Amino acid sequence: MFENLTEKLQRAFKHLRGQGVLTEENIGEALREIRVALLEADVNLNVVKDLIEHIRAKAVGTEVMTALSPTEQVIKIVHDELLELLGKDTARFKFASRPPTVILMAGLQGSGKTTTSGKLAVWLKKGGHRPMLVSVDVYRPAAREQLKVVAKSTETRIYEGDTKGEAAGTALVERLAKEAKREAMIMGCDTLIVDTAGRLGIDEELMQEMERLKKLLDPQEILFVADSMTGQDAVNSAQDFHRRLSITGVVLTKMDGDARGGAALSIRHVTGQPIKFIGMGEKPDAFEPFHPDRITSRILG
Ligand code: GDP
């Protein structure tokens, strides 16, 4: 994660060594390199522009604090700006005052939605909750089957429902969703994780179905699951989903394979919604809440 960015930022900071005071000139080269490092990490262009301007404004002309060298001072400014960008505090997960809490999982096919549904169930169980899973992807029997496998391996309750003899379509999706919520209540499950249909691209039908599910289930969380390795494509689809659905947060998956970090650094600025969790592997426990401070420290090495 972030290996390339860390290395390049460290190289940029080296330009500041030996400077007594930070000036427009002596910080120029470092800022240029920071800019290139961020762009090469595939960070959104507007995000890069804002970041560089903030860093310049804070750095130039400030009295160098006696306790810090100019290099340390710029590192501190970059640290604070990255933290601001990522959201400072760890975003909270919202529970319903009257269970079950409903979590709608949204995202494109292959982003890691089904895997993440299982991971979320494991995380909830660790926190003392009783989750139930349901897949409403009636268009792909293999997807529903996959969630069954995930439920079994994570020992999580799943509502399968009866889909025999009914055409795949929104009516069936809504029936399954409604039944699952009722079943969760009956079984004393306090959280219901709804794995939804994912398409290869965003289409009108998918969006309409998600809107109907939102209305029907009144979810506390609508999590957009995004594959971090797809960089700015993930950011753009998060933005599209947010416009239509008002997502409550993002889960960034495959962070273990993302050496660049562009999606992680852009998605909150672009959508206004926080990253709530990250996935770092295929196993159910390769998942954790997103802590902006830890990630910032990691980026700065
Ligand atoms: P869905 O189509 O959105 O439901 O995606 P899946 O849950 O089926 O995941 C697609 C692929 O990505 C599978 O091979 C998963 O094992 C893999 N995957 C999901 N999350 C992660 C992750 O955090 N790290 C890695 N390395 N692979 C992941």
Boltz pocket constraint, residues with backbone or C-beta under 6 A from the ligand:
constraints:
  - pocket:
      binder: B
      contacts: [[A, 107], [A, 108], [A, 109], [A, 110], [A, 111], [A, 112], [A, 113], [A, 114], [A, 115], [A, 116], [A, 198], [A, 252], [A, 253], [A, 254], [A, 255], [A, 256], [A, 257], [A, 278], [A, 279], [A, 280], [A, 281], [A, 282], [A, 286]]
      max_distance: 6.0
